Amino acid sequence: MKMTTLATSLLLAGVLAAPLALAQDADADRSHPKAFVKDSVITTKVKSKLAAEHITSVGRIHVDTDENGVVWLTGSARSQEAIDRAVSIARDTEGVKDVKSTLKVRHDD
């Protein structure tokens, strides 16, 4: 009976701990929690501004900020003007040091 209880407890602990062990976050390599929070705040500000401008679906423009305050814009927009405006918005956001964009024009989105 003790062996069954022990085995059940170990199995339950393994099942509960598995998501933590398997979680692979792109930001997990950030050197310090403060840097991660700062980067997340910048990313959120840029995404909010893009959504407020109704440039394009925020789901098509992916925003990421690295530990140096560089914003990376990837994905697509419906026009070059929308891409230029997205880059401009990112550049004008507080805390942004630089903007790198690989946005592409996709008319069929």
N, C-alpha and C positions, 0 to 999 in steps of 0.2 A: 504494500500500500504506500509506504514511504517512497519507494522507487517511482511509482506512478505519479505521485504528487510532485516529486522532484523533476521528472521528465516533462510533465505538463508545465511546470513553472519555467523551466529552461526554454521550452518551445514557445511559450507566450512571450518571454523576454526577447527571444530572437525575432519573433514576428513584429513586436513593437519597435525594436531597434533597427530593423532592416531598412525602413525608409530613411532613417538618419544616415546610415552607412552608404546607401545607394544614391543619396541626393548629390548630384553633381551640378553645382552652380557655376556659371561662367565668372561670377564675381568672387568665388571662394578663395582665389589666390590674392585678393587684396591684402596688402601688408598690415593695415590697421583698420579697426572698425570705424574710426572717425573718417578716414578717407572714403570708405564705402558709403557712409551716410551722406557725406558731402557730394559724392558723385551721384548718388541716387536723387538728391535734392535738385541738382542741376538737370538731370535727365527728366525729372518730373516737371520742372519749370518749362523746359523746352517743349515737352509733349503737350502741356496745358496751353501754351501759346499757339502751337500749331493747330490744336483743336479749336481754339477760340477764333482763329482766322479762317476756319473752314477751307483751308488750302486743299486738302485732300483727306481721304480717310486716314486717320492716325495709324490704322492697322497696316497700311502700305508703306509708311515711313517708319523705319525702326531707328530709335535713338539710343545711343549708349554713350557714357562718359567715362573716360579713363581717369586714373589717379592723378594725372597732371592737369585736369580740367579741359581736356580736349574732347569735344563732342564729335561723335561719328554718326553720320546719317547714311543709312543704307535703305534699299528698297526701290520704290517707284512712285512717280507722280504723273499726272495727266499732261503736263506741259513743262517746257523749260522755265517759263515764268513762275510756275508753282515751285519748282526746284530752287530757283534763285531766291524766292521769297522765304522758303524754308531755311535756306542757308543764312539769309539775312536775319531772320528771327532768332536762330540759334546764336549767331554772333552777338546780337544785341542783348542776350540773356546774361544776367548777373552771374559772375563766377566762371564764365566760359573764357578760356585762354585762347582757343583756336577751334576751328571747325573743319572736319574732313568729310567730304561727301562722295559717295559712289552712287548717288541717286540716278536712276535712268528714267527716261520718258517712256511711258506705256499708255497708249491711247485706248486700249481695250479694257482698262480697269474700271 
